[in-house]
Amino acid sequence: MAAVTHEVRRIIAVDFDDCLCQSHWPECGPPIWTTINAVKAEQAKGSAIILWTCRNGKALQDAIEWCRQYGIEFDAVNEQIPEQLALYASVPGVFDPDPRKIHASEYWDDRAVRMPKSSTGSDEKHILKKIHCKRILCKKIIRHKRRRSR
């Protein structure tokens, strides 16, 4: 089968809680300016931005409105951008016309761990150390939030 080639602009899927704003679930917390400014800079370069979040219903609508207040409009929310859907439809039988996984060039998420493309032992040790540190940090955040809510 021949490789499928396509020209699609850069696509960035951005998480909301603890990425665009400090999490105060279900409310929207204070902005994280570093991410907001990076999103705006990418939009100015022509990148497509997808809001990629577990929020739904009112919490999702609140997040979208919160982003608008900070000057961020999305090309899609929890779904493929139209160009990607058109690409999938252009190759019948090869791609699901609307797969569950959001296609992106990059995924910006506070809980992401970058996985290497090689499989050397040193990479494995580095990954396991990063995952262990993330788990410790998540546990500390949860404990802090519990103490704060009392």
NUSE-151795 format. One line per 4 residues: number of its first residue (from 1); their letters; for each residue x, y negated, z of N, C-alpha, C. Coordinates in Angstrom, 3 decimals. Example, Ala and Ser with C-alpha at 12.3 -4.5 7.8 and 13.67 -1.06 7.14 Angstrom:
BEGIN
1) AS) 13.190:5.690:7.800:12.300:4.500:7.800:13.200:3.300:7.800; 12.850:2.250:7.080:13.670:1.060:7.140:12.900:-0.030:7.870
This chain:
BEGIN
1) MAAV) 0.851:1.178:0.000:0.000:0.000:0.000:0.897:-1.241:0.000; 0.575:-2.204:-0.820:1.350:-3.438:-0.909:1.121:-4.290:0.334; 2.156:-5.033:0.714:2.045:-5.929:1.862:1.108:-7.081:1.527; 0.340:-7.492:2.501:-0.568:-8.620:2.330:0.191:-9.883:2.696
5) THEV) 0.281:-10.825:1.771:0.940:-12.095:2.058:-0.113:-13.187:2.053; 0.115:-14.171:2.882:-0.851:-15.260:2.958:-0.188:-16.521:3.486; -0.751:-17.637:3.104:-0.309:-18.936:3.592:-1.390:-19.484:4.506; -1.212:-19.331:5.781:-2.147:-19.865:6.762:-1.342:-20.767:7.679
9) RRII) -1.930:-21.866:8.074:-1.211:-22.783:8.956:-0.925:-22.117:10.302; -0.040:-22.713:11.050:0.320:-22.199:12.375:-0.929:-22.204:13.251; -1.131:-21.121:13.975:-2.301:-20.980:14.839:-1.813:-20.776:16.273; -2.334:-21.597:17.193:-1.949:-21.486:18.604:-3.208:-21.256:19.421
13) AVDF) -3.225:-20.134:20.148:-4.323:-19.819:21.059:-3.900:-20.277:22.455; -4.692:-21.175:23.050:-4.326:-21.791:24.329:-5.339:-21.409:25.402; -4.832:-20.902:26.518:-5.667:-20.588:27.671:-6.084:-21.899:28.343; -7.140:-21.858:29.145:-7.616:-23.062:29.817:-7.099:-23.154:31.259
17) DDCL) -7.583:-22.264:32.131:-7.240:-22.343:33.552:-5.758:-22.071:33.793; -5.126:-22.981:34.506:-3.698:-22.934:34.835:-2.802:-23.042:33.610; -3.362:-23.514:32.491:-2.561:-23.782:31.304:-2.838:-25.215:30.832; -4.117:-25.524:30.565:-4.501:-26.898:30.247:-4.861:-27.678:31.506
21) CQSH) -5.457:-26.979:32.471:-5.805:-27.647:33.730:-5.468:-26.733:34.907; -5.253:-27.363:36.050:-5.038:-26.581:37.266:-6.360:-25.917:37.619; -6.300:-24.643:37.912:-7.519:-23.877:38.127:-8.196:-24.245:39.446; -9.456:-24.614:39.338:-10.337:-24.843:40.483:-11.667:-24.167:40.171
25) WPEC) -11.571:-22.943:39.679:-12.729:-22.176:39.216:-13.896:-22.291:40.166; -15.130:-22.490:39.719:-15.538:-22.621:38.312:-15.416:-24.046:37.785; -15.010:-24.990:38.637:-14.825:-26.362:38.164:-13.558:-26.461:37.315; -13.399:-27.579:36.634:-12.198:-27.880:35.865:-11.307:-28.754:36.742
29) GPPI) -10.088:-28.325:36.926:-9.171:-29.039:37.807:-8.434:-30.167:37.111; -7.422:-30.701:37.792:-6.612:-31.784:37.220:-5.851:-31.316:35.976; -5.566:-32.239:35.067:-4.886:-31.879:33.821:-3.430:-31.457:34.039; -2.967:-30.584:33.166:-1.544:-30.242:33.091:-1.038:-30.949:31.835
33) WTTI) -0.476:-32.126:32.040:-0.137:-33.027:30.940:0.872:-32.434:29.963; 1.794:-31.630:30.448:2.790:-31.038:29.544:2.103:-30.232:28.453; 1.123:-29.420:28.835:0.420:-28.598:27.855:-0.488:-29.456:26.983; -1.209:-30.381:27.588:-2.106:-31.256:26.819:-1.320:-32.014:25.746
37) NAVK) -0.192:-32.596:26.136:0.624:-33.340:25.167:1.196:-32.429:24.085; 1.570:-31.206:24.455:2.095:-30.252:23.469:1.001:-29.850:22.480; -0.229:-29.643:22.966:-1.355:-29.305:22.079:-1.595:-30.446:21.095; -1.626:-31.682:21.593:-1.854:-32.823:20.714:-0.748:-32.966:19.668
41) AEQA) 0.497:-32.716:20.080:1.620:-32.801:19.138:1.494:-31.728:18.056; 1.079:-30.530:18.441:0.897:-29.454:17.462:-0.252:-29.769:16.515; -1.331:-30.337:17.045:-2.451:-30.724:16.181:-2.002:-31.776:15.172; -1.192:-32.723:15.620:-0.697:-33.772:14.721:0.167:-33.193:13.603
45) KGSA) 0.820:-32.062:13.857:1.636:-31.388:12.839:0.783:-30.520:11.908; -0.513:-30.381:12.227:-1.391:-29.587:11.380:-1.697:-28.196:11.900; -1.216:-27.858:13.089:-1.500:-26.535:13.658:-2.973:-26.410:14.021; -3.498:-25.206:13.872:-4.855:-24.906:14.327:-4.771:-24.534:15.805
49) IILW) -5.710:-25.031:16.588:-5.724:-24.752:18.021:-7.012:-24.010:18.370; -6.848:-22.864:19.035:-7.987:-22.066:19.494:-8.018:-22.122:21.016; -9.170:-22.440:21.582:-9.334:-22.300:23.032:-9.556:-20.819:23.281; -8.681:-20.226:24.072:-8.655:-18.780:24.305:-8.785:-18.557:25.803
53) TCRN) -10.002:-18.311:26.256:-10.276:-18.281:27.686:-11.291:-17.199:28.031; -11.286:-16.790:29.287:-12.294:-15.827:29.773:-13.584:-16.528:30.175; -13.564:-17.862:30.227:-14.772:-18.598:30.614:-15.887:-18.348:29.605; -17.126:-18.382:30.096:-18.284:-18.299:29.222:-19.416:-19.116:29.823
57) GKAL) -20.505:-19.227:29.097:-21.667:-19.954:29.594:-21.346:-21.396:29.952; -21.899:-21.853:31.073:-21.702:-23.239:31.524:-20.229:-23.547:31.792; -19.513:-22.602:32.370:-18.087:-22.828:32.662:-17.298:-23.070:31.372; -17.660:-22.363:30.302:-16.993:-22.578:29.014:-17.360:-23.942:28.444
61) QDAI) -18.638:-24.296:28.485:-19.068:-25.605:27.980:-18.402:-26.735:28.761; -18.268:-26.575:30.070:-17.577:-27.576:30.893:-16.110:-27.713:30.471; -15.468:-26.581:30.175:-14.061:-26.611:29.756:-13.902:-27.320:28.413; -14.809:-27.044:27.479:-14.749:-27.694:26.163:-14.935:-29.198:26.315
65) EWCR) -15.903:-29.609:27.125:-16.146:-31.039:27.359:-14.962:-31.682:28.073; -14.378:-30.985:29.033:-13.201:-31.481:29.762:-12.085:-31.751:28.751; -11.863:-30.821:27.831:-10.813:-30.987:26.827:-11.100:-32.190:25.919; -12.353:-32.362:25.535:-12.726:-33.530:24.707:-12.369:-34.831:25.422
69) QYGI) -12.588:-34.871:26.727:-12.272:-36.085:27.496:-10.780:-36.407:27.452; -9.960:-35.388:27.211:-8.513:-35.594:27.120:-8.032:-35.601:25.670; -8.980:-35.713:24.727:-8.629:-35.866:23.323:-8.296:-34.581:22.589; -8.749:-33.440:23.093:-8.476:-32.169:22.431:-9.775:-31.608:21.853
73) EFDA) -9.769:-31.411:20.544:-10.864:-30.737:19.845:-10.287:-29.443:19.290; -11.041:-28.379:19.339:-10.544:-27.077:18.918:-11.036:-26.701:17.529; -10.206:-25.940:16.821:-10.594:-25.390:15.528:-11.507:-24.186:15.723; -11.390:-23.535:16.866:-12.235:-22.393:17.210:-12.190:-22.210:18.723
77) VNEQ) -13.216:-21.547:19.240:-13.279:-21.241:20.677:-13.536:-19.746:20.816; -12.555:-19.035:21.344:-12.643:-17.586:21.567:-12.998:-16.798:20.309; -12.571:-17.294:19.144:-12.785:-16.576:17.896:-11.743:-17.004:16.877; -11.707:-16.280:15.751:-10.751:-16.580:14.685:-11.043:-17.948:14.071
81) IPEQ) -10.003:-18.585:13.524:-10.246:-19.798:12.741:-10.821:-19.377:11.389; -11.573:-20.242:10.719:-12.207:-19.862:9.443:-11.228:-19.342:8.394; -10.029:-19.924:8.285:-9.057:-19.454:7.292:-8.666:-18.004:7.540; -8.546:-17.626:8.798:-8.157:-16.257:9.127:-9.280:-15.282:8.775
85) LALY) -10.512:-15.678:9.051:-11.653:-14.831:8.678:-11.708:-14.632:7.164; -11.428:-15.709:6.412:-11.430:-15.615:4.948:-10.327:-14.668:4.476; -9.167:-14.715:5.119:-8.075:-13.808:4.765:-8.497:-12.360:5.010; -9.078:-12.095:6.171:-9.504:-10.729:6.491:-10.543:-10.247:5.478
89) ASVP) -11.457:-11.101:5.094:-12.508:-10.718:4.144:-11.947:-10.488:2.736; -10.785:-11.110:2.433:-10.221:-11.006:1.084:-9.577:-9.653:0.811; -9.394:-8.837:1.841:-8.768:-7.525:1.670:-9.702:-6.464:2.245; -10.773:-6.138:1.524:-11.756:-5.186:2.047:-11.132:-3.824:2.352
93) GVFD) -11.570:-3.238:3.444:-11.101:-1.917:3.814:-9.765:-1.898:4.523; -9.070:-3.012:4.569:-7.767:-3.071:5.239:-7.910:-3.717:6.604; -8.590:-4.834:6.667:-8.788:-5.557:7.918:-10.245:-5.471:8.350; -10.458:-5.421:9.641:-11.805:-5.613:10.177:-12.160:-7.059:9.841
97) PDPR) -13.345:-7.346:9.318:-13.677:-8.719:8.931:-13.701:-9.694:10.109; -13.849:-9.205:11.324:-13.825:-10.084:12.506:-13.325:-9.280:13.714; -12.005:-9.065:13.784:-11.463:-8.237:14.860:-11.621:-8.887:16.233; -11.608:-8.053:17.261:-11.752:-8.572:18.625:-10.539:-9.389:19.046
101) KIHA) -9.352:-8.989:18.635:-8.146:-9.715:19.024:-8.046:-10.996:18.203; -7.860:-12.102:18.897:-7.671:-13.395:18.232:-6.285:-13.399:17.591; -6.234:-13.684:16.298:-4.945:-13.784:15.611:-4.370:-15.176:15.845; -3.116:-15.230:16.261:-2.435:-16.512:16.450:-0.949:-16.340:16.200
105) SEYW) -0.293:-17.442:15.869:1.162:-17.454:15.744:1.783:-17.434:17.136; 1.099:-18.088:18.079:1.564:-18.166:19.472:0.361:-18.101:20.404; 0.612:-17.556:21.587:-0.405:-17.496:22.638:0.169:-18.233:23.845; -0.464:-19.339:24.214:0.008:-20.120:25.366:-0.856:-19.747:26.564
109) DDRA) -0.254:-19.098:27.552:-0.992:-18.606:28.699:-0.073:-18.616:29.916; -0.602:-19.038:31.048:0.199:-19.091:32.273:0.618:-17.704:32.750; -0.039:-16.664:32.287:0.297:-15.307:32.733:1.040:-14.498:31.683; 1.513:-15.142:30.640:2.175:-14.429:29.552:3.574:-13.966:29.955
113) VRMP) 3.960:-12.834:29.431:5.324:-12.325:29.542:5.771:-12.029:28.117; 6.819:-12.670:27.694:7.305:-12.462:26.325:8.014:-11.117:26.233; 7.601:-10.330:25.277:8.177:-9.008:25.077:9.197:-9.072:23.949; 10.382:-8.455:24.144:11.410:-8.492:23.093:11.048:-7.563:21.938
117) KSST) 11.669:-7.811:20.800:11.417:-6.981:19.625:12.366:-5.793:19.555; 13.395:-5.772:20.400:14.328:-4.644:20.406:14.013:-3.742:21.590; 14.726:-2.643:21.683:14.442:-1.705:22.768:15.716:-1.274:23.483; 16.534:-2.250:23.845:17.748:-1.915:24.584:17.453:-1.884:26.070
121) GSDE) 18.250:-1.182:26.813:18.063:-1.062:28.255:18.107:-2.400:28.970; 18.966:-3.323:28.507:19.064:-4.619:29.177:17.765:-5.404:29.030; 17.103:-5.275:27.870:15.818:-5.943:27.677:14.790:-5.403:28.656; 14.780:-4.075:28.850:13.804:-3.461:29.743:13.982:-3.971:31.174
125) KHIL) 15.216:-4.056:31.641:15.474:-4.564:32.998:15.015:-6.007:33.127; 15.276:-6.809:32.099:14.884:-8.220:32.108:13.355:-8.351:32.164; 12.654:-7.556:31.355:11.187:-7.603:31.337:10.620:-7.198:32.688; 11.097:-6.094:33.233:10.588:-5.623:34.518:10.820:-6.665:35.615
129) KKIH) 11.962:-7.347:35.572:12.233:-8.398:36.554:11.237:-9.547:36.386; 10.949:-9.967:35.123:9.990:-11.042:34.880:8.595:-10.652:35.350; 8.190:-9.407:35.059:6.867:-8.947:35.473:6.769:-8.923:36.987; 7.814:-8.449:37.662:7.824:-8.412:39.124:7.705:-9.832:39.689
133) CKRI) 8.451:-10.779:39.124:8.385:-12.170:39.594:6.998:-12.755:39.359; 6.378:-12.469:38.214:5.026:-12.962:37.934:4.036:-12.429:38.955; 4.139:-11.141:39.290:3.224:-10.542:40.268:3.368:-11.204:41.626; 4.605:-11.446:42.033:4.844:-12.117:43.320:4.231:-13.510:43.293
137) LCKK) 4.464:-14.252:42.213:3.914:-15.598:42.090:2.386:-15.565:42.124; 1.766:-14.637:41.405:0.297:-14.529:41.398:-0.231:-14.237:42.800; 0.425:-13.360:43.518:-0.010:-13.043:44.881:0.079:-14.282:45.771; 1.153:-15.067:45.620:1.311:-16.285:46.418:0.207:-17.292:46.087
141) IIRH) -0.121:-17.418:44.806:-1.176:-18.351:44.388:-2.516:-17.926:44.972; -2.817:-16.641:44.901:-4.085:-16.134:45.447:-4.166:-16.387:46.947; -3.079:-16.108:47.675:-3.067:-16.361:49.128:-3.273:-17.837:49.418; -2.610:-18.696:48.631:-2.737:-20.142:48.832:-4.175:-20.594:48.588
145) KRRR) -4.812:-20.092:47.522:-6.181:-20.463:47.213:-7.141:-19.986:48.301; -6.889:-18.798:48.832:-7.745:-18.286:49.909:-7.641:-19.169:51.154; -6.397:-19.551:51.494:-6.194:-20.407:52.667:-6.857:-21.775:52.449; -6.742:-22.302:51.240:-7.288:-23.618:50.918:-8.818:-23.610:50.971
149) SR) -9.434:-22.472:50.605:-10.897:-22.407:50.563:-11.521:-22.187:51.940; -10.712:-21.886:52.947:-11.276:-21.649:54.292:-11.588:-22.930:54.995
